[in-house]
Amino acid sequence: MTRALDDAVELLDRSLAYARITLADVAPTHLDRSTPCTAWTLRALLAHMEDALDAFTEAAAGVVGVGGVDPPPPTSTRVDALREKACALLAAWTRAAAAPAGCGHPGPVAVGDAGLGGPLLVAAAALEITVHAWDVGQATGTRGPLPEDLARGLLAVAGVVVDPADRGVRFAPVRPVADDATYAAQLLAFVGRDLAGPPSALSGEPGARGRVPS
């Protein structure tokens, strides 16, 4: 549809690939562990991720609905569902990007009373998925590295998506990093992740479907 949307979908593809790697390590014994999202256990974080994938997929049709999430299924089912929904999300936006001008959903996505451009929304999805995938890795103990090329692409997105008013609500303050910090460290510090200390980042509870972006 547009170069901007094509680029955002490519970023989304890479974020989902990273998420699939971290989700592969989730086991039932991990569910009640804390995460870098201070109010959430891994169980709650996975539920939030599933709801977010649904919301971002709905957005490809031009509107994000508002509602609750279903009670969490057993872990293996939830992780399987996350994988399936990740594929559905990528497929939905790949179709939208490939649609000729005037066909399919062409413009801003309705999120409540507001509108958000498709490329920015897809890039926001990539940011949320990547950061929460990193959170999952911290909770399971695998702590796989966040790819540098992915982090570099998301830094500019974070600067647009994370509003100063979000600090202390959805994001902790920006963390200090060294001048020669990697792109991954810069990104994680910008969204409030503490790479050297105890978990501290998002606050609040998962499950609200006023959901894009979070």
N, C-alpha and C positions, 0 to 999 in steps of 0.2 A: 504493500500500500504506500509506504513512505520509507525513505532511508532511515529516518529516526526510529520508526517502529521495527524495521528489520534489525537494526543494531540492538534495540532493547530486547527483542526476542532472542537474539544470539546470546546476550548477557544472561537472560533467564535460563537458557539451555545450560550454560555453564554452571549457574547456581544450583540447578536441579541435579546435575551430575555430582557436584560436591555433596549435596544433601543425601543422595542415595548412598554414598560411601559412609557417611556418619550414621545413617539409620541402620545400616547393616549390622552394626555392633550393639544395637539395643537388645537387652534381655529382660525378662520379667523381674529379675532381681535388682534392676536399675530403677524401677518405676518410682520409688519413694525417695530417691536421691534429690538433693537440692540442685539447682541450676543457677547460672548467672542471672537469671530473672528472679529477683529476690523473693517474690511472693509465690513462685510456682515450683512444684516438684516436676520431675521429668514427665510424670503422668499428665499433669496439667499442661505442660508445654506442648506435648504431642497433640493433645486435644486442640489447643490453640492453633497449632500448625495445620491440622486437618481443616479447621474452620477457615483459616486464611486461604488455603489452596482452593477451597470451594468458592470463596468470595472472589478471588482473582480470576477463576475460571468463569464465573457468572459475568464478570466485567467484560469479557470478550463479546458478549451479546449486547452490551451497552448500559447495563444497570446492575447494581449490587443490591440484593435484597437485605432486609433487616429481620433478624430472628435469632433464636437460640441454637445451641448445638445439642446433639443427641448425647445420652450418657455414653461414657467411654466403653468400647468393647475390650476384650482381652488384648494384651500387648501385641501378640503376633498378628491379630486381625487389624489392629490400628496401624502397625507398621506396613502391613500389606496394603491397607487402604491408602496410606500416605503415598506409597509408590505408585499405585494406580491413579490417584488424583494428580500426582505430579505429571504423569504422562498425559492425562486429560487436559491439564493446564497448558502444557507446551503445545499440544495439538490444537487447542482452541485458538491460541494466539498466533500459531504458525499459519492457520487458515486465514485469520484476520489479516495478517501481513501480506498474504499471497493474493487476497481478493482484489479484483480490478477496482479502480476508483468508482465510487457510486454503488458498489455491491457490498453486501454484508454490512457490518457496523463501521461507519466511517469516522465518527467523531468522538467528542468527550464522553466519558462514562459517568452516568448519574450515580453519585454516592450520597444518599440522603438528599439534601437540598442543594448540594454542590455538584460541580462537574470537574472531572480530571481528565486531561488528555491521555489517550491510549499509550503513547510511548513513555510518558512519565509514570503512569500506573504500572506498566510492565517492568520498568526499571525499579520501581519501589518494591514490586513483588520479588525481584531478584535480590534486592537488598535484604528484605525481611527473611526470605528463605535462607540466604547465606548466613546471616548472623545467627538465626535460630539453629541452623545446622551446626554451627560452631558451638553453640550452647549445649546441644545434644552431646557433642564430643567431649565437652568438659564434664558433663554429668556421668557419662559412661566410663570415663577415664582414658579413652583412646587418644583424645587430644591431637587428632591429626591436623597437620598444618593447613591453613587457609591459603589456597593458591594465590600467588602474587599477582598474576595477570587478572584474575577475577577481582581481587581486592582493589587493584588500581582502577579498574573500570567502575567500581562501586563508590569510590571516594567522592567523585563529583555528584553522584546521585544522592549520597547521604547529605551533602551540603545543601541540597535543594529540599529534600524530603523531611529532614529533621528540623523542625521549627524551634526557635529558642523557647517558646512557650511549652514545648514538650519536656524540657529539662526538669527533672524532679517529679514528673508525672509518668511519662512513658520511657524516658531515658534519664540515666544519671548524668551528672556533669561530664564534660569532656575530660578524659584522663591525660596526664602529661606523658609525653613520649620523647625519646632522644631525637636529636636533629637528624641522625642517620637511621631512624627507625624504618623498618620494612613497610611496604604498603599495607600489608595485613595488620601490622601493629598500629599503624595510623588509623585505619578504618575502625578497628575494634575499640581503640581509645576514643575515637570520635563518637561512637554510639554508646559510650559509657562502660565498656567492659574493662574490668581491672585485670590485666594480664599477670600481675604479681601478687595479688591479694585475694581475699575472700570474694565469693560471688556478689556482684552488685551491678544491677543495670535497670531492667524494666521493673515497674511496679504495677499494681492493679491485678485484676483477675481475668482469665481467659473466658471466652464464650460469648461476648457481645458481638452482634453482627453489624455494628456500625464500623466496618472492619478495615477499611482501606485508606491509607496505609497504616500500619501500626508498628 
